[in-house]
Amino acid sequence: MFKPMLCFIIIAMLLSGTVAVQSAGLGLGVIIGEPTGLSCKLWTGSSTAIDGVAAWSFGKKGTLHLHSDYLFHNFNLIKDNIPIYYGIGGKIKFAEKSEAGIRIPFGIDFMLTEAPIDIFFELVPLVGLVPATDFEVNGGIGIRYFF
Protein backbone atom coordinates (compact mmCIF):
# COMPACT_ATOMS: atom_id res chain seq x y z
CA MET A 1 0.00 0.00 0.00
CA PHE A 2 2.87 2.40 0.79
CA LYS A 3 4.87 1.66 -2.40
CA PRO A 4 2.29 3.06 -4.90
CA MET A 5 1.81 6.25 -2.87
CA LEU A 6 5.57 6.70 -2.38
CA CYS A 7 6.12 6.30 -6.14
CA PHE A 8 3.39 8.87 -6.82
CA ILE A 9 4.95 11.37 -4.41
CA ILE A 10 8.44 10.96 -5.88
CA ILE A 11 7.15 11.39 -9.44
CA ALA A 12 5.09 14.45 -8.45
CA MET A 13 8.14 16.03 -6.79
CA LEU A 14 10.37 15.34 -9.81
CA LEU A 15 7.83 16.73 -12.27
CA SER A 16 7.07 19.77 -10.18
CA GLY A 17 10.53 21.29 -10.54
CA THR A 18 10.35 23.74 -7.69
CA VAL A 19 8.20 24.13 -4.66
CA ALA A 20 6.72 27.23 -3.11
CA VAL A 21 5.16 28.19 0.14
CA GLN A 22 1.39 27.83 0.09
CA SER A 23 0.60 28.87 3.61
CA ALA A 24 -3.01 29.96 3.19
CA GLY A 25 -6.41 28.44 2.68
CA LEU A 26 -8.03 25.08 3.30
CA GLY A 27 -6.56 21.86 1.96
CA LEU A 28 -8.45 18.57 1.56
CA GLY A 29 -6.93 15.22 0.65
CA VAL A 30 -5.90 11.79 1.87
CA ILE A 31 -3.35 10.25 4.20
CA ILE A 32 -2.10 6.70 3.81
CA GLY A 33 -0.51 4.95 6.75
CA GLU A 34 -1.73 4.44 10.27
CA PRO A 35 -4.46 5.66 10.13
CA THR A 36 -5.61 5.86 6.46
CA GLY A 37 -8.37 8.27 5.47
CA LEU A 38 -9.38 11.85 4.73
CA SER A 39 -7.10 14.73 5.72
CA CYS A 40 -7.72 18.46 5.97
CA LYS A 41 -5.50 21.42 6.88
CA LEU A 42 -6.49 25.01 7.58
CA TRP A 43 -3.78 27.67 7.73
CA THR A 44 -4.36 30.05 10.66
CA GLY A 45 -1.29 32.24 10.05
CA SER A 46 1.87 32.40 7.98
CA SER A 47 3.45 29.54 9.96
CA THR A 48 0.59 27.94 11.92
CA ALA A 49 -2.20 25.60 10.91
CA ILE A 50 -4.79 23.20 12.25
CA ASP A 51 -5.08 19.76 10.68
CA GLY A 52 -7.61 17.01 11.12
CA VAL A 53 -8.19 13.45 9.98
CA ALA A 54 -11.17 11.12 9.81
CA ALA A 55 -9.69 7.74 9.06
CA TRP A 56 -9.67 4.01 9.54
CA SER A 57 -7.06 2.44 11.79
CA PHE A 58 -6.02 -1.03 10.60
CA GLY A 59 -4.36 -2.09 13.87
CA LYS A 60 -5.90 -4.96 15.88
CA LYS A 61 -9.62 -4.81 14.99
CA GLY A 62 -10.06 -1.92 12.51
CA THR A 63 -11.50 1.20 14.11
CA LEU A 64 -12.63 4.72 13.28
CA HIS A 65 -9.91 7.21 14.15
CA LEU A 66 -10.32 11.00 14.53
CA HIS A 67 -7.53 13.41 15.34
CA SER A 68 -6.69 17.09 15.17
CA ASP A 69 -3.41 18.94 15.72
CA TYR A 70 -2.19 22.51 16.08
CA LEU A 71 0.93 22.79 13.90
CA PHE A 72 3.93 25.12 13.79
CA HIS A 73 5.95 25.33 10.55
CA ASN A 74 9.63 26.24 10.31
CA PHE A 75 10.49 27.41 6.78
CA ASN A 76 14.22 27.93 7.51
CA LEU A 77 15.59 24.48 8.40
CA ILE A 78 15.80 22.86 4.94
CA LYS A 79 14.80 25.62 2.53
CA ASP A 80 12.51 28.53 3.14
CA ASN A 81 9.88 26.83 0.97
CA ILE A 82 9.95 23.28 2.37
CA PRO A 83 8.77 23.54 5.97
CA ILE A 84 9.41 21.12 8.76
CA TYR A 85 6.42 21.06 11.09
CA TYR A 86 5.67 19.96 14.62
CA GLY A 87 2.75 20.35 16.95
CA ILE A 88 0.41 18.94 19.53
CA GLY A 89 -3.06 17.53 19.30
CA GLY A 90 -5.51 14.90 20.37
CA LYS A 91 -6.88 11.62 19.05
CA ILE A 92 -9.90 9.44 19.60
CA LYS A 93 -10.31 5.83 18.42
CA PHE A 94 -13.83 4.46 18.47
CA ALA A 95 -13.78 0.73 19.23
CA GLU A 96 -15.12 -1.82 21.70
CA LYS A 97 -12.76 -0.13 24.17
CA SER A 98 -12.46 3.42 22.83
CA GLU A 99 -9.18 5.24 23.27
CA ALA A 100 -8.17 8.88 23.68
CA GLY A 101 -4.74 10.42 23.84
CA ILE A 102 -2.23 13.10 22.93
CA ARG A 103 -0.45 13.36 19.56
CA ILE A 104 2.92 15.02 18.99
CA PRO A 105 3.33 15.18 15.18
CA PHE A 106 6.61 15.85 13.33
CA GLY A 107 6.69 16.12 9.56
CA ILE A 108 7.88 17.68 6.33
CA ASP A 109 5.66 19.41 3.79
CA PHE A 110 6.44 19.83 0.07
CA MET A 111 4.39 22.66 -1.46
CA LEU A 112 4.15 22.65 -5.26
CA THR A 113 4.23 25.82 -7.36
CA GLU A 114 2.44 24.51 -10.45
CA ALA A 115 -0.64 23.43 -8.50
CA PRO A 116 -2.22 24.26 -5.14
CA ILE A 117 -1.09 20.90 -3.74
CA ASP A 118 1.02 19.85 -0.79
CA ILE A 119 2.59 16.45 -0.22
CA PHE A 120 3.52 15.57 3.34
CA PHE A 121 5.15 12.88 5.44
CA GLU A 122 4.77 12.67 9.21
CA LEU A 123 5.69 10.57 12.22
CA VAL A 124 3.57 10.92 15.32
CA PRO A 125 4.42 9.71 18.82
CA LEU A 126 1.16 9.07 20.71
CA VAL A 127 0.54 8.95 24.44
CA GLY A 128 -2.63 7.06 25.23
CA LEU A 129 -4.52 8.39 28.26
CA VAL A 130 -7.85 6.53 28.19
CA PRO A 131 -8.57 3.70 28.99
CA ALA A 132 -4.91 3.23 30.03
CA THR A 133 -1.61 5.00 29.64
CA ASP A 134 0.42 3.64 26.73
CA PHE A 135 2.78 4.74 23.96
CA GLU A 136 2.76 4.10 20.21
CA VAL A 137 3.93 5.72 16.98
CA ASN A 138 1.78 6.44 13.91
CA GLY A 139 2.93 7.71 10.55
CA GLY A 140 1.71 8.47 7.09
CA ILE A 141 2.18 10.00 3.67
CA GLY A 142 -0.46 12.28 2.27
CA ILE A 143 -1.51 14.75 -0.37
CA ARG A 144 -3.92 17.69 -0.17
CA TYR A 145 -5.45 20.13 -2.65
CA PHE A 146 -5.82 23.73 -1.40
CA PHE A 147 -8.83 25.91 -2.19
N, C-alpha and C positions, 0 to 999 in steps of 0.2 A: 504494500500500500504506500510506503514512503518513497520507493524508487520512482514511480511515475511522477509524483509531485515534485521530488527533488530534480528530476530531469527537466520538468516544465520550468521550474524556477531558474535553473542554470541557463536554459535556452533564452528565457525572457530577459535575464540580466545581460547575456551576450548580445542579443539583438537590440537592446535598449540603448547601448552606447554609453550615455551618461545618465546620472541620476540627479534629481533636484529635490529640494525640500518642498514638501506639500503639507505644511502644518496648518491646515484649515479645513473645515467642513466635516462631513459625516461620511465614513467609509463603511461599506457592507461587503461581506465576503465569507470565506470558509477557512477553517483551520483543520488540519489533519494531524492526528497524533493522539495524545491522551489528554483531554477528550477530543472527539471529532465532531464538528458541527458548524453552526453559523456564528460568524464573528462580526462585531461592529466596533467602531472607534470614533469618538467625537473629540475633536481638538477643542480645548478650553482656553488655550493661550498659545504663544509662539513655541513653547517647549513643554506644555502639559496637555494631557489627554485623559479621557476615561474610556476604557474598553469594556466589552461585555461579550459573553459567549453563552449560547444555549446549545448544548451538545449531548452526545451520547458517550458515556464512558464504557469501554469494552473490558475493563478489569472485572474479575470475579464474575458476578451475574450482572450483565449490562444494566446501566442505570442512567437516568436523566441527570445532567450536570449543568448547573448554572454558576457563573462567576462574573465578577466585575472587579476592575482594578483602577487605581489612580496612578498614572504613569508620568515620569519625568524623563525628558529626552536630553541627551548631551550630544550636540552637533559638532563638538571639537575633538573627540577622542580619535576617530578614524579619519574622517573628512568632515568638513562642515555640512555636507549634504547626505551623510549616511549616519543617522543617529544610533547611538547605543541607548537603550532605555531600561529603566528599573522602576519599581513601584511597590505598592502594597494594596491588597484587596481581600475579598472574601469569596468563599465558595460554599455551595450547598449541593449535595448529592441526594437525590430522592431514591430510596431503596427500601427494602424490608426494614433495615436499620439505617435510617437517614443519617447523613454526616454533615457537619459544618466545620469550617476552619478558616485559617488565614493563608493567603497566597503572597509570595514575594517574587514577582516575575523579574527576569533579566532577559533582554533580547537585543536584536539588531533589526533595523528597518531599512529596506532599500526602496527609495521613492523614485519612480520613473518620471522622466521629463516628457516623453512622447504620449503618455496617457496618464490620467488621474488614478494611478494604481500604486499600491505599496505591496511589497512582498516582505514577510517577516519570519523570523525564527526566534523561538523563546524557550527557555528552561525555567521551570517554576518550582522552587522548594515549597512544600505545603506543610503546615502544622495543623493537624486535626485537633479540634477541641471537643466536639460532640460526636458520638457518644463517649469517646475516650481520646486521650491525648496520644497522637502518633505522628510519624513523619514519613513523607513520601515525596517523590519528584515527578512532575508532569512535564511534558514538552510538546512542541508542535511547530509545524510549518504552515504558513497561511498566506492568503492573498485577499486584498480588499480593493473595491472600486470606490472612489470618492466622488460625492455629489457636490 
